[in-house]
Amino acid sequence: MLAIYPGSFDPVTNGHLDIIDRATALFDQVRVVILYNPAKTGGLFSIEERLAMLKDATRDRPAVHVDSYPGLTADYARLHGAKFLVRGLRAVSDFDSELRIALTNKKLNPELETVFLATGLEYLFLSSSGVKEIARFGGNVQDFVPPLVAQYLRQRYLSQSVSVD
Ligand code: ADP
């Protein structure tokens, strides 16, 4: 059985990897997909950089395939014949928006079932934006992200501070 795990992954954190591991325990194959809007150029990292970091972080997980898609989750699922969509839940604060997204996806693709997986306690307060905030001010992120991501973050903020000065 195939599941998709969509998100921005800007960048991937250990919290995402925890959800990926939980998902591969439930499903034979998991397609982790970076969804993006080609008309928008937001985000710290380009889609290519996010892909490189995700691929490196999951290289020892044969059931995981990493991908990107410039469109809707519902369409990506249909394209690959996936019937399950995985999302991670941290605190109650995630619930409102996640339920809204799940109901929207159900409307767009009634065959797609959203499966919520609860995060491990140690990742409860971990988010891509939090990690970026720490890295921006020179903090150590090595406990929160895979080694290559820590390297990318260091380089990105180093080059930004150099260009600002
Ligand atoms: P989006 O911008 O679509 O929310 P993210 O890349 O931020 O994409 O997150 C993708 C998914 O991973 C979401 O379901 C989010 O709730 C989940 N997630 C993010 N961080 C964690 C974490 N620390 N623990 C569990 N799930 C997480």
Residues whose N, C-alpha, C, O or C-beta is under 5 A from the ligand:
A	BS01	ADP	P6 G7 S8 F9 D10 G15 H16 I19 R87 G88 L89 T119 Y123 L126 S127
